[in-house]
Amino acid sequence: MGEGEHKLRRSRSDRLLAGVCGGLGEFFGLSPWIFRIVFLILSMPGGLPGVIPYILLWVIIPGE
């Protein structure tokens, strides 16, 4: 792998719960708060639309 290639990993340094949003932010070059807000909004109407994808990503994305 080249030096400029990014891997999707859960963040150890920028985490509030499991590092999923921090890892997504690093991977896409965006603020992790964007992903946190999206998951929060998806969690509002009953919780499952935001919680299930977050848990799946927590399990699927390897840690740093």
MODELLER restraints for C-alpha pairs under 7 A, 6 or more apart:
rsr = mdl.restraints
at = mdl.atoms
rsr.add(forms.Gaussian(group=physical.xy_distance, feature=features.Distance(at['CA:6:A'], at['CA:27:A']), mean=6.32, stdev=0.5))
rsr.add(forms.Gaussian(group=physical.xy_distance, feature=features.Distance(at['CA:7:A'], at['CA:27:A']), mean=6.80, stdev=0.5))
rsr.add(forms.Gaussian(group=physical.xy_distance, feature=features.Distance(at['CA:8:A'], at['CA:23:A']), mean=6.40, stdev=0.5))
rsr.add(forms.Gaussian(group=physical.xy_distance, feature=features.Distance(at['CA:8:A'], at['CA:24:A']), mean=6.89, stdev=0.5))
rsr.add(forms.Gaussian(group=physical.xy_distance, feature=features.Distance(at['CA:8:A'], at['CA:27:A']), mean=5.69, stdev=0.5))
rsr.add(forms.Gaussian(group=physical.xy_distance, feature=features.Distance(at['CA:8:A'], at['CA:61:A']), mean=6.80, stdev=0.5))
rsr.add(forms.Gaussian(group=physical.xy_distance, feature=features.Distance(at['CA:9:A'], at['CA:23:A']), mean=5.28, stdev=0.5))
rsr.add(forms.Gaussian(group=physical.xy_distance, feature=features.Distance(at['CA:9:A'], at['CA:61:A']), mean=5.71, stdev=0.5))
rsr.add(forms.Gaussian(group=physical.xy_distance, feature=features.Distance(at['CA:9:A'], at['CA:62:A']), mean=5.36, stdev=0.5))
rsr.add(forms.Gaussian(group=physical.xy_distance, feature=features.Distance(at['CA:9:A'], at['CA:63:A']), mean=5.31, stdev=0.5))
rsr.add(forms.Gaussian(group=physical.xy_distance, feature=features.Distance(at['CA:9:A'], at['CA:64:A']), mean=5.63, stdev=0.5))
rsr.add(forms.Gaussian(group=physical.xy_distance, feature=features.Distance(at['CA:10:A'], at['CA:19:A']), mean=4.75, stdev=0.5))
rsr.add(forms.Gaussian(group=physical.xy_distance, feature=features.Distance(at['CA:10:A'], at['CA:20:A']), mean=4.97, stdev=0.5))
rsr.add(forms.Gaussian(group=physical.xy_distance, feature=features.Distance(at['CA:10:A'], at['CA:22:A']), mean=6.64, stdev=0.5))
rsr.add(forms.Gaussian(group=physical.xy_distance, feature=features.Distance(at['CA:10:A'], at['CA:23:A']), mean=4.39, stdev=0.5))
rsr.add(forms.Gaussian(group=physical.xy_distance, feature=features.Distance(at['CA:10:A'], at['CA:61:A']), mean=6.19, stdev=0.5))
rsr.add(forms.Gaussian(group=physical.xy_distance, feature=features.Distance(at['CA:10:A'], at['CA:62:A']), mean=6.10, stdev=0.5))
rsr.add(forms.Gaussian(group=physical.xy_distance, feature=features.Distance(at['CA:10:A'], at['CA:63:A']), mean=4.59, stdev=0.5))
rsr.add(forms.Gaussian(group=physical.xy_distance, feature=features.Distance(at['CA:10:A'], at['CA:64:A']), mean=5.98, stdev=0.5))
rsr.add(forms.Gaussian(group=physical.xy_distance, feature=features.Distance(at['CA:11:A'], at['CA:19:A']), mean=4.55, stdev=0.5))
rsr.add(forms.Gaussian(group=physical.xy_distance, feature=features.Distance(at['CA:11:A'], at['CA:20:A']), mean=6.68, stdev=0.5))
rsr.add(forms.Gaussian(group=physical.xy_distance, feature=features.Distance(at['CA:11:A'], at['CA:22:A']), mean=5.20, stdev=0.5))
rsr.add(forms.Gaussian(group=physical.xy_distance, feature=features.Distance(at['CA:11:A'], at['CA:23:A']), mean=4.63, stdev=0.5))
rsr.add(forms.Gaussian(group=physical.xy_distance, feature=features.Distance(at['CA:11:A'], at['CA:63:A']), mean=6.70, stdev=0.5))
rsr.add(forms.Gaussian(group=physical.xy_distance, feature=features.Distance(at['CA:11:A'], at['CA:64:A']), mean=6.20, stdev=0.5))
rsr.add(forms.Gaussian(group=physical.xy_distance, feature=features.Distance(at['CA:12:A'], at['CA:19:A']), mean=6.14, stdev=0.5))
rsr.add(forms.Gaussian(group=physical.xy_distance, feature=features.Distance(at['CA:12:A'], at['CA:64:A']), mean=6.49, stdev=0.5))
rsr.add(forms.Gaussian(group=physical.xy_distance, feature=features.Distance(at['CA:14:A'], at['CA:22:A']), mean=5.09, stdev=0.5))
rsr.add(forms.Gaussian(group=physical.xy_distance, feature=features.Distance(at['CA:15:A'], at['CA:22:A']), mean=5.70, stdev=0.5))
rsr.add(forms.Gaussian(group=physical.xy_distance, feature=features.Distance(at['CA:18:A'], at['CA:58:A']), mean=6.65, stdev=0.5))
rsr.add(forms.Gaussian(group=physical.xy_distance, feature=features.Distance(at['CA:20:A'], at['CA:57:A']), mean=6.78, stdev=0.5))
rsr.add(forms.Gaussian(group=physical.xy_distance, feature=features.Distance(at['CA:20:A'], at['CA:58:A']), mean=6.06, stdev=0.5))
rsr.add(forms.Gaussian(group=physical.xy_distance, feature=features.Distance(at['CA:21:A'], at['CA:32:A']), mean=5.16, stdev=0.5))
rsr.add(forms.Gaussian(group=physical.xy_distance, feature=features.Distance(at['CA:21:A'], at['CA:35:A']), mean=5.49, stdev=0.5))
rsr.add(forms.Gaussian(group=physical.xy_distance, feature=features.Distance(at['CA:21:A'], at['CA:36:A']), mean=6.00, stdev=0.5))
rsr.add(forms.Gaussian(group=physical.xy_distance, feature=features.Distance(at['CA:22:A'], at['CA:32:A']), mean=4.90, stdev=0.5))
rsr.add(forms.Gaussian(group=physical.xy_distance, feature=features.Distance(at['CA:24:A'], at['CA:32:A']), mean=6.81, stdev=0.5))
rsr.add(forms.Gaussian(group=physical.xy_distance, feature=features.Distance(at['CA:25:A'], at['CA:31:A']), mean=5.22, stdev=0.5))
rsr.add(forms.Gaussian(group=physical.xy_distance, feature=features.Distance(at['CA:25:A'], at['CA:32:A']), mean=4.39, stdev=0.5))
rsr.add(forms.Gaussian(group=physical.xy_distance, feature=features.Distance(at['CA:39:A'], at['CA:50:A']), mean=5.05, stdev=0.5))
rsr.add(forms.Gaussian(group=physical.xy_distance, feature=features.Distance(at['CA:40:A'], at['CA:50:A']), mean=6.79, stdev=0.5))
rsr.add(forms.Gaussian(group=physical.xy_distance, feature=features.Distance(at['CA:42:A'], at['CA:49:A']), mean=5.43, stdev=0.5))
rsr.add(forms.Gaussian(group=physical.xy_distance, feature=features.Distance(at['CA:42:A'], at['CA:50:A']), mean=4.34, stdev=0.5))
rsr.add(forms.Gaussian(group=physical.xy_distance, feature=features.Distance(at['CA:43:A'], at['CA:49:A']), mean=5.82, stdev=0.5))
rsr.add(forms.Gaussian(group=physical.xy_distance, feature=features.Distance(at['CA:43:A'], at['CA:50:A']), mean=4.21, stdev=0.5))
rsr.add(forms.Gaussian(group=physical.xy_distance, feature=features.Distance(at['CA:43:A'], at['CA:51:A']), mean=6.04, stdev=0.5))
